[in-house]
Each structure stands twice: as structure tokens, then as C-alpha cells.
Amino acid sequence: MYKYLFLMLLLFCGCKHAGDELRAKKLQDTLAKLKLRIDFRPLSQADAYTFLNDYYLPHLDSLSTKRRLYIHPLLGTNYKKMFIYAKKEIEAKYSDDSLKIIPPEVVLVPPPPEIYNKSFTWDERKLHNTLLIADGKSYLLKAGIPNFKTKKLRHNAFDYGYMSISYPLYNAHTNKLTITERLEIITDCGTGRESIYWFAKTTTGWKKL
């Protein structure tokens, strides 16, 4: 009887060990795939300006803002923080402890108060037919746009805004590029005009997705 129980215990421990190894392997594989999917890095400056001139700026020609950009880029999506947060969630799902709480150290939203990368300045000489706005508030006031207090009035003022854009980020593993734009009208929130665009690399350039 004891011999039978001992054998069953060994079998159970062996199965649990095998299950733990399989779970650990799946966790590693999942994190490795995720890391590749969000491995976005800045394009070289030469490639970034080529992309903007050939594929992004023509999009502004159809808008009332035309080719007016804020002199500093948006910070855009922080993919490193996104990976850290997603990693915690995935590890929790693969954990035996169903009561494990995901630590809230990394929060992706709301965005940080400093939303511009002021360490980098767009070069107007490298952007085709584009006006750079150095002082957004002064520019909008001169254009006749006061600091409206209601969302409705702000939306009526869209035609006189300008765009802030993030630096183009490229993932060599997926051949995908992403860029964020935001319409500026003095206030930071309530415009409803932030968009994220995706492009796929082709043999001849880029294709919008």
C-alpha cells in the first residue's frame, strides 16, 4: 500500500515538474514574441525626413492646417513601458497564484505632463514646403483663436490649428512603421484629433495600412 502511494507521489511530482517546465517555456516564448512585436526604434534622420516628405506631409495638404508643424516632436508611444506592463500581465497569467496582483508601477495612461521631446528640433530646411511653429500659443492667438472654454467652440476652431507629430518609429522584425499626429489649438485636451498611423515597408518605400 505504502509502495503504491509512494509511486503515485513520484508520478504526481514528475507531472507537476513537467508542467512547470512547459509553462515556463511557453512564458519565455510568449515574451520573446511580444518583445519582437513592439521593438520599435527611431528611423535614422535621413530616413525619417525622407518618409515625412514623401509619405506623411502630402497627407497634410488635404487638411486645413496644411504643412504647419510644431517645432518639437511628440514623445509618441513608449513601447518599453508598454512591454514592462504587458510582461507583468503575462507573467501573472502563467503564475500558479491566482491571487497574484499586477503591480501598478508602470502606467501608460494618462500621458505624462511633458508630452514633447524638446531635446530634438525638426529642421525646416529638410522638410518640403513646411512651416515650423516655435511658439504655438502666440501663433494661434495671432490666427484669431482665443483660449475657448467649451469643447464645442474648440472643435469649431480646427481649421486654424497646426500639427504636432511624433518621430517615426520602425520595427525591423515586422516591417511596420508608426507615427502619431495631434491637432494643436492651445489646449492639450478635448480636441479629439489625435491619430496613430501605420505603414508597412515595401520594396519601393512605404504603404499606409
Protein Blocks (a to p, Z undefined) as FASTA:
>chain_A
ZZmmmmmmmmmmmmmmmmmmmmmmmmmmmmmmmmmmmmccdddfklmmmmmmmmmmmmmm
mpmnlpaddfbdcebjafklmmmmmmmmmmmmmpmblmbccdfkbcfbdcdfblcdfkbc
cdfklpghiacdfblmlmmmmnopacdfbfklmmmmmmmmccddddddddfklopacddd
dddehiaghnlpaccddddddfklcadZZ
